[in-house]
Amino acid sequence: MEIDNIVQDLQGQGYAKFNLKNFTDFTIAEDELKILKANFADMPLDTYSEGNRLRNYIQVAWQNNEVTYGKFEPYQQTKRYNPVTGGVVRDYQNIGAEILKTALFNKIVKTDIDIVKNIEDMPPVEELMIGVHLFRYNAGKEPAYSSPAWLHKDDEDVVFMHLVDVSEDLVGGESIIAKHPKRIDRVLRMKKTFDTLVVNHRCFHAVTPMSVPEEYDDNAFLHRDIILVTFQKRETGEGIE
């Protein structure tokens, strides 16, 4: 069973790589995929940190086996995990309703929920903070990069990175996995639509900075489009209002 293999890898080595298409019930309507891909170019620039990334965001509530989207609580990370923007309450433009209502987007979120349900050391999904980020790394001669820019762990306990689209000639964009920040264990590349990397606190991770090839024009841009779905344990007493 695909979920069992993912959870086993995640619990054993801190990461798992798979493609959502491996799930027999994961179907893709081409018109919905077209809507999803078209959205990335229209997102606003993330002005909270450097890196030339466009970004949308929404939060998820999971109750009675149903998904509800909205902004339920302030979004921020701690300086312990994110020294760049930790401690800053950030508010991003919502993911559009046209995307949220598609079966494709909901299937991505629910597949991630099904995986997290099977992780023994995670609380019930109903008790977790769940966020969904859409990222476009908008790379030109000036690189696009993540924040933090190198090996790190996230505040969130489980993080899914789903590739939606990537320019063929893009330089960089490899995922780095490390058990210790002084030793690189794996370098992975997501190439196909819905290639997915999921990580937890058992490993450090990073994505290498991205740019256009040297021979490209100064005004040219290439991209890497990602859906990031995060699951975070709550502190005692926290809850969705």
N, C-alpha and C positions, 0 to 999 in steps of 0.2 A: 504493500500500500504506500502511495507516494507520501502521505502525511507522516507515516511512521518513519520513513527514511529521512525525511527532512528534520523531524524532531530529534532523531538519533544523532544525526550529524551536528545539529545545533547544540545539543547537550554535551556531546563528546568533544567537539573541537571549536565551538563558539561561532560557527557559521555554517551555512548550507547554500549551495547554488543549484538552481533548478529553473525550469521554464513552466509558466502557468499553463501552457498548452498541454503539458503532460497529464493534467487532470482531465479525465474523460468527460466530465460535465462542464468543462470550461469552453464555451463556444463564443466565437467572435463574429458579431454582425459588422460587416465592412462599413456600413454607413455610420455606425457608432464609433468605430475606430477612427474614421475620418474626422468626426466631430471632435474626438479627444485630441488627435494630433494637431488639428487646426488651432486649438486653444492656446498652445504653448507660445506661439509667436505674439499673441496679443496680451500676454501677462505683463504687469509692471515690473520695473527693476526693483530688486531687493535693496533698499537704501540703508538697512541697518548694519551692513558689513560690506567690505570690499569683495570682489570676486566675479563681477559681471554675470550675475544670475538673475533671471526673471522668476517670479514666484507667486503662487496662489496657495490658499490654505483653508481648511475646514476642520471642524472637530466632529467626532462621531460618538453617539450614545447607542449602546446595545442593550435593549430591554425587550423581554418577551419574544426573543428571536427576530427582532425587527431593528433595522438601522434608522436612526434619525440624525440628520446633519444640522449643524449650527455652530454658534460660538457660545459655549457653555461656561467658560472660565478663562482667565487671562493666560496667555501663552508666554512662558519664559523658561530658560534653562539656568542652571547654576554655574557660577564661575569655576567650580571644581571641574566640571566637564567641558565647559565652553568659556575659555578666558577672554574670547573676543566680544561676545554679546551676552555672556552670562549675567543674570541679575536685571536685565532689561526686559520689560514687558513689551512684546512685539505684536503688532496687529497687521496682518496682511489682507489683501483683497480676497474675498471669498471665491472659492471655486464656483463657477457658474452653474445655475440651475439646469441648464441644458445638458451639462455633463453629469450632474448628480442624479438625474432621473434616468440615465441610460442603464440598461441591464448589464452592460460591460463593466462600467465603473463599479456598480454595486457588487458584481461577481468578484472583482478584484478584492474589494474590502472584505467581503464575506469569506473568501478563500483564506485570507490572512487570519481572520477571526477563527476559522475552523482549525488552523494550524496552532494558534496560541492556546486554544481550548485543550489541546493535547499535550501541552508543556506542563509537567507535574509541579514545578516550583513557581508557576504563575497563578495568581488568584483568579476567580471567575471573571470572565471578560466584562461582565456588568460592572465590576468594581474598578476597572482600569480607565486611565485617561488615554484616549485614542485620538490621534491626529493624522491628517492626510495633507501632505505638501505636494504641489506640482512644481518641479524645477526645470527651467531651461538654462543650461550652461551656454551662454552666448559668447562663443570664443572667436576672437579676431587675432590680429597681431598682438594685441593686449590680451593676455590669457584670462580664461575663466577658471575659477577654482572654488573649492569648498571652504566652509568655515566651521571649525578650525581647518587649516589648510593641510595638516599632516596627521600622523597617527593619533587617534583619540578614541575614547569611548563616549557614548551619549548618555544624557540623563535617562532617556527612555530605555527600558529593559530589553525590548525586542524591537528591531528596526528592519523593515522590509524595503528593499530598493528594487523597483520594477522598471526595466528599460522599456520606453515606449518608442523612441526613435533616436538614431545617432547618424551624423553625417559620415559618409564612407571615408573621407580623407582626414577626418579629425585626428590631430596629434594629441596623444595622452588619453585620459579617461579610464585608465586601468584601476581596478580595485586592489588595494593592498591589505593583506591580513597578517597580523603579528600577535603572537602570544605575549611578547615583551617588546617595548618600544625600541630596544637596541638590536632587535633581530627580526628580519622580514621572513615570514614563513611561506606566503603564497602571493603570487601576482595573477589576478584573474581579469578577464575581459568579457563584458557583456556585449554581444553582437546582434542578437536577434530580438525582435519585438517580444516583450514579456519574459526575456531572460531576467532572472531574479536572484538577488543576493540578500540573505537574511542573516543578521548578526545579533549577538547578545553581549553581556558583560564579560564573557570568557575570553574575548579577544579584543585587540585594538584594530581599528580599520581606518582607511583613508582612500581617497581617489586622487590620482595624479592630475596636476593642472593640465588644462586643455588649450590648444591654440590651432590656428590654421598652419599649413605647411609654409616654410620659409619663402617659397616661390610665389605664394598667393599675393594678390593685390592688397594694398593697405586698407582698403574699404571692404574687404571680403569677410564674411562671418560663416562659421560652421556651428553646429549645435549638438547637444546631448540632452535628451528629454527624459526625465525620471519622475515616477510616482513614488513618494516616500510615505510609508504607512508605519506609524509608531504606536507602541503600547507601553504604558508606564504605570507601575504600581503607585497607589496613592499613599500618602502619609496617613497615619491613624487619625480618623475623624474627618477626613476630607470626603467630599461627595459632590455630585452634580446637583446644582440648585434647580 
